[in-house]
């Protein structure tokens, strides 16, 4: 009889493709056996009545990211990954952000210092490219992609982050040559600036007007532009944190034409609306994020796009700022215009449970699609598959056991991030992760941390197959 470190017995295994009952044998942090009665183990976990799924991959989150305006993120790699583990996530991919004028390699080195010895679960890095100089494009980015940083994000908005169209084309051409995956924050900066100026002239500066300034038309235009520029170069792109039907229509149109355009959305676009920014006093600042939540019709459009496969990835876009903090949402005081409120909301720990309860339990999506959106597709798109994102022999034993009947209520006091609020306070959920293993080691149990900081390993990402262009080389 084979002996394993851990044996998970009697659970219903659900992957992005299959549902079946089997035992899982784990040795040295990897899955080495699947079947009935595969052998003895040092530890046996009885998963009878539970669903056994790959650990979640949150492929879009911000942890301890340096900012240029004096704001400070609440979560570092310790508290952020602890929170992730308690929510059933075993891999996170935050951002090493380049400041304009800074070496991209220096940004990556700084991020390694910030993460070293702190992570509870495994992690990789995306890069944020804000200054695509000749040195960055010819030397730094190609070398970094080769070294395992195979994805990077560009912005079409924010003065300190945005690229112009020519810069976007240069970055896309580099991605095509080197096999990198490009993520795009698609909002039209000039449209937002124009609307912001009009609103401020009228004294409309409360948090609610953030949603007015960040028009869905500005998101639609930038999404179409990003797709068009990518089509010109013949390179795949992923449009991140899509908020509603206008941008969804552009992605669906591109996919219908055979373009390799991928889409991502987030819990806030399923659960919140612009009305959540319209709260007494300054409280609406808690829900300020970009793009903003829209309206119930937009929520329905996002659900339909999840159901029909327009979206490949469901991430949190966790951007943690404390509300009652002069370095958080109140950076510029409670009378500050919406344009000076730090952007972002927390969601690392609640991401999976929200989609499970609102999607799987309410039969908007099935469990296999849940796994695809939250684990398998991110692993494939960002060069981590099949090491991560599935339950298969040879894969890392990143496994989450779910009780599909457990009921809970979201309360910030029960969460493990360092933020002083959750926008989902009071939300009643069905289904929750009750045990999470990262490389065969239990990192959370019954929603509480069971691991330790420093266990998580940095992951080098391969060049992802979904980043390959459709056609032959165009000489770019």
VOGU-3710 file (C-alpha; in Angstrom, 3 decimals, decimal comma):
1> xxxxxxxxxx> 0,000/0,000/0,000  1,335/3,428/-0,917  1,817/5,830/1,945  0,922/9,494/1,596  1,444/12,533/3,719  -2,268/13,331/3,442  -5,260/11,484/2,087  -8,540/13,297/1,353  -11,345/10,737/1,263  -14,994/10,594/0,204
11> xxxxxxxxxx> -15,284/14,088/-1,252  -17,022/15,164/-4,443  -14,165/16,457/-6,601  -15,100/19,315/-8,922  -12,736/20,689/-11,541  -13,340/22,987/-14,498  -14,258/19,934/-16,552  -15,464/17,125/-14,266  -17,396/16,072/-11,162  -16,539/12,733/-9,595
21> xxxxxxxxxx> -16,008/11,019/-6,261  -12,465/9,916/-5,497  -9,743/9,979/-2,892  -6,751/12,299/-3,267  -3,279/11,184/-2,218  -0,789/13,970/-1,425  2,948/13,611/-1,022  5,585/16,355/-0,762  3,025/19,052/-1,495  1,764/17,533/-4,743
31> xxxxxxxxxx> -1,120/15,346/-5,800  0,286/11,896/-6,545  -2,832/9,692/-6,636  -6,532/9,900/-7,506  -8,842/6,952/-7,098  -10,712/4,711/-4,707  -8,832/3,544/-1,586  -5,388/4,544/-2,954  -3,489/3,753/0,265  -2,578/4,815/3,784
41> xxxxxxxxxx> -1,525/8,228/4,960  -0,037/10,050/7,919  -3,193/12,170/8,010  -6,620/11,352/6,609  -9,236/14,026/5,970  -12,812/12,833/5,633  -14,537/15,042/3,045  -17,853/13,195/3,096  -20,614/15,648/2,179  -18,110/18,285/1,051
51> xxxxxxxxxx> -17,127/19,575/-2,364  -13,413/19,338/-3,103  -12,201/22,024/-5,509  -8,899/23,597/-6,538  -7,758/26,424/-4,310  -8,745/29,793/-5,678  -6,399/32,005/-7,660  -7,021/35,712/-7,188  -5,315/37,031/-10,285  -6,006/40,722/-9,673
61> xxxxxxxxxx> -5,338/42,165/-6,233  -3,248/44,963/-4,774  -1,092/44,392/-1,683  1,350/46,864/-0,146  1,529/48,658/-3,474  3,470/51,941/-3,192  1,445/55,005/-4,127  2,570/58,480/-5,019  -0,134/60,529/-3,287  0,510/59,677/0,354
71> xxxxxxxxxx> -2,176/57,003/0,634  -1,183/53,695/2,221  -2,811/50,352/1,530  -4,098/48,620/4,641  -2,995/45,125/3,629  0,561/43,974/3,181  1,562/40,467/2,110  0,966/39,148/5,628  -2,577/40,339/6,262  -3,626/40,160/2,613
81> xxxxxxxxxx> -2,573/36,560/2,036  -3,862/35,497/5,463  -7,235/36,894/4,405  -6,955/35,121/1,058  -6,292/31,773/2,736  -9,303/32,146/5,017  -11,460/32,741/1,950  -10,265/29,618/0,117  -7,624/31,260/-2,091  -4,221/29,583/-2,354
91> xxxxxxxxxx> -2,497/31,806/-4,932  -2,563/35,581/-5,337  -1,097/37,713/-8,120  -0,640/41,339/-7,039  1,216/44,115/-8,881  4,776/45,372/-8,921  4,064/48,939/-10,029  6,528/51,116/-11,919  6,506/54,847/-11,223  7,187/57,108/-14,183
101> xxxxxxxxxx> 10,940/57,612/-14,416  11,628/54,435/-12,442  13,305/51,289/-13,681  10,808/48,453/-14,059  13,356/46,062/-12,625  13,722/48,311/-9,587  9,951/48,128/-9,063  10,084/44,328/-9,140  13,029/44,246/-6,729  11,184/46,559/-4,331
111> xxxxxxxxxx> 8,126/44,307/-4,432  10,186/41,249/-3,578  11,456/43,077/-0,501  7,886/43,899/0,498  6,734/40,286/0,131  9,719/38,377/1,499  8,862/36,114/4,405  5,285/37,348/4,767  2,957/35,360/2,524  0,637/32,690/3,893
121> xxxxxxxxxx> -0,103/31,321/0,400  1,769/31,214/-2,898  2,086/34,289/-5,036  3,309/35,620/-8,369  3,702/39,171/-9,655  2,104/41,083/-12,468  3,943/44,241/-13,448  2,403/47,672/-14,036  4,086/49,479/-16,907  3,717/53,267/-16,731
131> xxxxxxxxxx> 6,907/54,411/-18,468  7,718/52,233/-21,506  11,088/53,756/-22,324  13,413/52,267/-24,903  15,382/50,560/-22,128  12,210/49,100/-20,601  10,995/47,764/-23,947  14,311/46,508/-25,292  16,031/45,309/-22,136  13,988/45,131/-18,965
141> xxxxxxxxxx> 10,626/43,729/-20,062  12,038/40,954/-22,294  14,385/39,846/-19,524  11,693/39,972/-16,842  9,256/37,953/-18,963  11,994/35,357/-19,424  12,526/35,301/-15,648  8,888/34,485/-14,865  7,035/37,807/-14,805  4,979/37,085/-17,898
151> xxxxxxxxxx> 2,029/39,448/-17,426  1,702/43,173/-17,052  -0,982/45,798/-16,760  -1,339/49,077/-18,619  -3,729/51,943/-17,970  -5,679/54,168/-20,327  -6,585/56,508/-17,457  -5,038/58,161/-14,352  -2,474/60,876/-15,100  0,355/59,125/-13,259
161> xxxxxxxxxx> -0,312/55,749/-14,905  -1,836/56,176/-18,357  -0,175/55,465/-21,678  -0,994/57,193/-24,951  -1,978/55,145/-27,981  1,521/55,064/-29,441  2,926/53,831/-26,153  0,198/51,198/-25,985  1,115/49,991/-29,475  4,782/49,742/-28,491
171> xxxxxxxxxx> 3,917/47,712/-25,401  1,549/45,431/-27,336  4,207/44,805/-29,964  6,664/43,883/-27,221  4,108/41,488/-25,714  3,621/39,845/-29,098  7,353/39,332/-29,596  8,032/38,083/-26,074  4,854/36,122/-25,300  3,554/38,267/-22,447
181> xxxxxxxxxx> -0,069/38,697/-21,397  -1,304/42,305/-21,379  -4,032/43,424/-18,972  -5,780/46,701/-19,747  -7,589/49,115/-17,421  -9,939/50,524/-20,045  -11,438/53,938/-19,271  -11,078/57,084/-21,370  -9,026/59,562/-19,339  -10,134/62,682/-21,208
191> xxxxxxxxxx> -13,817/61,805/-20,908  -13,420/61,347/-17,165  -11,467/64,605/-16,804  -14,079/66,504/-18,816  -16,999/65,177/-16,763  -15,119/65,723/-13,505  -14,508/69,354/-14,355  -18,181/69,909/-15,166  -19,331/68,243/-11,954  -16,911/70,155/-9,764
201> xxxxxxxxxx> -17,947/73,453/-11,355  -21,495/72,627/-10,225  -20,355/71,754/-6,707  -21,125/68,071/-7,246  -18,161/66,628/-5,415  -19,676/63,998/-3,071  -18,556/60,362/-3,473  -21,674/59,551/-5,510  -20,464/61,727/-8,371  -17,461/59,493/-8,878
211> xxxxxxxxxx> -19,890/57,156/-10,633  -21,184/60,032/-12,772  -17,669/61,049/-13,835  -16,618/57,514/-14,708  -19,245/57,077/-17,394  -19,946/53,677/-18,901  -19,435/55,372/-22,280  -15,854/56,182/-21,282  -15,378/52,519/-20,396  -16,936/51,382/-23,669
221> xxxxxxxxxx> -14,753/53,677/-25,801  -11,536/52,664/-24,085  -12,437/48,992/-24,288  -13,061/49,266/-28,028  -9,829/51,219/-28,480  -7,783/48,660/-26,558  -9,282/45,869/-28,647  -8,612/47,759/-31,884  -4,981/48,446/-31,005  -4,490/44,799/-30,045
231> xxxxxxxxxx> -6,096/43,690/-33,316  -3,720/45,923/-35,257  -0,740/44,243/-33,631  -2,420/40,785/-33,545  -1,857/40,151/-29,866  -4,242/38,901/-27,156  -5,371/41,259/-24,394  -7,389/40,897/-21,210  -9,791/43,698/-20,286  -9,919/43,832/-16,495
241> xxxxxxxxxx> -12,674/44,730/-13,997  -15,463/45,123/-16,571  -18,496/46,795/-15,010  -21,450/46,582/-17,393  -23,064/45,948/-20,768  -21,327/48,665/-22,775  -17,849/47,186/-22,367  -19,208/43,632/-22,422  -20,671/44,272/-25,878  -17,235/45,274/-27,159
251> xxxxxxxxxx> -15,601/42,131/-25,763  -18,356/39,904/-27,118  -18,048/41,596/-30,531  -14,298/40,959/-30,577  -14,656/37,339/-29,494  -17,295/36,837/-32,194  -14,737/37,974/-34,769  -12,254/35,394/-33,526  -9,998/37,825/-31,696  -8,189/36,632/-28,585
261> xxxxxxxxxx> -9,787/39,080/-26,211  -10,396/37,948/-22,641  -12,551/39,533/-19,980  -12,480/39,805/-16,203  -15,079/41,015/-13,737  -15,315/41,321/-9,956  -17,786/40,905/-7,061  -18,550/44,629/-6,817  -20,184/44,559/-10,242  -22,517/41,775/-9,133
271> xxxxxxxxxx> -23,408/43,059/-5,665  -23,101/46,867/-5,621  -24,626/49,728/-7,590  -23,897/53,437/-7,891  -26,483/53,976/-5,135  -23,985/52,456/-2,692  -21,844/55,546/-3,254  -24,812/57,727/-2,298  -24,662/57,289/1,480  -24,943/59,835/4,302
281> xxxxxxxxxx> -21,966/62,098/4,793  -18,756/60,681/3,422  -19,701/56,999/3,790  -20,098/56,516/0,054  -16,299/56,741/-0,182  -16,162/53,139/1,013  -17,517/52,023/-2,372  -15,446/54,312/-4,612  -13,627/52,172/-7,159  -12,916/52,391/-10,878
291> xxxxxxxxxx> -14,807/51,580/-12,939  -17,634/52,216/-10,473  -20,588/49,900/-9,865  -23,444/50,781/-12,234  -27,107/49,783/-11,808  -29,229/46,601/-11,561  -29,359/46,273/-15,364  -25,573/46,311/-15,463  -25,450/43,639/-12,751  -27,699/41,446/-14,873
301> xxxxxxxxxx> -25,469/41,984/-17,908  -22,419/40,934/-15,898  -24,182/37,778/-14,723  -25,152/36,930/-18,295  -21,568/37,401/-19,440  -20,382/35,062/-16,669  -22,985/32,492/-17,716  -22,223/32,643/-21,435  -18,432/32,630/-21,286  -17,671/36,231/-22,227
311> xxxxxxxxxx> -15,666/36,457/-18,998  -12,828/34,046/-18,360  -11,678/35,399/-14,987  -13,372/36,441/-11,748  -11,019/38,397/-9,492  -11,419/40,636/-6,463  -9,455/43,729/-7,553  -8,777/43,964/-3,824  -7,522/47,524/-3,237  -7,563/47,914/0,539
321> xxxxxxxxxx> -7,852/51,374/2,067  -9,170/51,896/5,571  -12,171/54,189/5,739  -11,505/55,977/9,009  -7,841/56,678/8,306  -6,001/59,854/7,211  -3,853/57,641/4,965  -6,876/55,771/3,619  -10,198/56,908/2,216  -9,984/60,137/4,259
331> xxxxxxxxxx> -6,568/61,021/2,862  -7,820/64,470/1,882  -10,498/64,833/4,533  -14,228/64,223/4,515  -14,916/67,300/2,416  -12,621/66,175/-0,401  -13,953/65,939/-3,920  -14,604/62,418/-5,185  -11,608/62,752/-7,465  -9,287/62,834/-4,424
341> xxxxxxxxxx> -10,641/59,690/-2,736  -8,288/56,695/-2,982  -9,778/54,209/-5,415  -10,600/50,662/-4,447  -12,503/48,323/-2,160  -11,534/45,177/-0,228  -12,640/41,745/-1,394  -9,911/39,097/-1,199  -11,562/37,007/1,503  -15,156/37,327/0,306
351> xxxxxxxxxx> -14,619/36,849/-3,463  -15,125/33,087/-3,643  -17,984/32,819/-1,166  -19,954/35,554/-2,925  -19,684/33,908/-6,333  -20,404/30,485/-4,854  -23,513/31,643/-3,003  -24,891/34,057/-5,575  -23,794/32,071/-8,596  -23,619/28,334/-7,892
361> xxxxxxxxxx> -26,238/28,045/-5,153  -28,673/30,305/-7,034  -27,912/28,348/-10,241  -26,628/31,283/-12,261  -23,474/29,287/-13,020  -22,603/25,659/-12,340  -19,787/24,503/-10,089  -17,452/23,625/-12,949  -17,693/27,151/-14,309  -17,072/28,475/-10,804
371> xxxxxxxxxx> -13,794/26,545/-10,758  -12,890/27,734/-14,247  -13,491/31,393/-13,419  -11,772/31,412/-10,048  -8,879/28,974/-10,503  -8,322/27,137/-13,795  -8,640/29,986/-16,288  -6,448/32,378/-14,271  -3,806/29,640/-14,026  -3,878/29,147/-17,796
381> xxxxxxxxxx> -3,994/32,835/-18,719  -1,092/33,745/-16,428  1,237/30,808/-17,041  0,708/28,741/-13,877  -1,233/25,775/-15,295  -1,185/22,817/-14,601  0,913/23,397/-11,488  -1,963/25,503/-10,179  -5,680/25,694/-10,888  -6,700/22,052/-11,088
391> xxxxxxxxxx> -6,842/18,758/-9,223  -4,651/16,380/-11,201  -1,726/14,073/-10,613  1,427/16,179/-10,561  -0,324/19,426/-9,688  0,331/21,259/-6,452  -2,033/20,108/-3,705  -3,853/23,433/-3,574  -7,278/22,261/-2,471  -10,297/23,837/-0,811
401> xxxxxxxxxx> -13,063/21,815/0,814  -16,462/23,500/0,641  -19,569/22,886/2,694  -22,314/23,744/0,176  -24,964/23,983/2,901  -23,196/26,163/5,454  -24,829/29,526/6,097  -22,979/32,638/7,149  -23,293/36,406/7,260  -20,497/38,672/6,106
411> xxxxxxxxxx> -19,253/40,754/9,050  -16,049/42,723/8,908  -15,207/41,700/12,467  -14,954/38,108/11,238  -12,654/38,858/8,291  -8,874/38,674/8,437  -7,783/41,618/6,315  -6,520/44,855/7,879  -9,332/47,010/6,477  -11,877/48,550/8,852
421> xxxxxxxxxx> -14,910/47,742/6,696  -16,322/45,480/4,019  -18,800/46,758/1,412  -20,663/43,466/1,809  -21,488/43,851/5,510  -24,630/41,866/6,375  -24,734/39,849/3,158  -26,122/36,380/3,853  -24,322/33,557/2,086  -24,799/29,845/1,539
431> xxxxxxxxxx> -21,681/27,728/1,107  -18,258/28,382/2,583  -14,741/26,961/2,501  -14,129/24,872/5,621  -10,580/23,673/4,929  -7,915/25,038/2,609  -4,597/23,425/1,760  -1,734/25,103/-0,070  0,806/22,583/-1,354  -0,665/19,995/0,988
441> xxxxxxxxxx> -0,413/22,137/4,130  -3,549/23,385/5,866  -3,565/27,188/5,756  -7,120/27,807/6,983  -9,708/25,830/8,884  -13,347/26,821/9,425  -12,665/30,310/8,131  -9,770/30,923/10,534  -6,040/31,041/9,744  -4,188/27,774/10,363
451> xxxxxxxxxx> -0,893/28,411/8,601  1,834/30,955/9,135  3,404/33,900/7,333  6,396/32,958/5,223  4,996/29,619/4,068  3,917/31,008/0,702  6,358/30,678/-2,166  7,020/33,031/-5,067  5,947/31,514/-8,382  7,695/32,074/-11,697
461> xxxxxxxxxx> 5,105/32,195/-14,468  5,638/30,634/-17,871  4,711/32,378/-21,081  0,982/31,554/-21,244  -0,496/29,799/-24,243  -3,499/32,192/-24,277  -1,049/35,061/-24,944  -0,019/33,632/-28,298  -1,141/35,622/-31,354  -3,517/34,134/-33,923
471> xxxxxx> -1,454/34,728/-37,045  2,065/34,542/-38,327  4,635/37,170/-37,448  3,954/40,661/-38,819  7,454/41,828/-38,062  6,410/43,584/-34,851
//
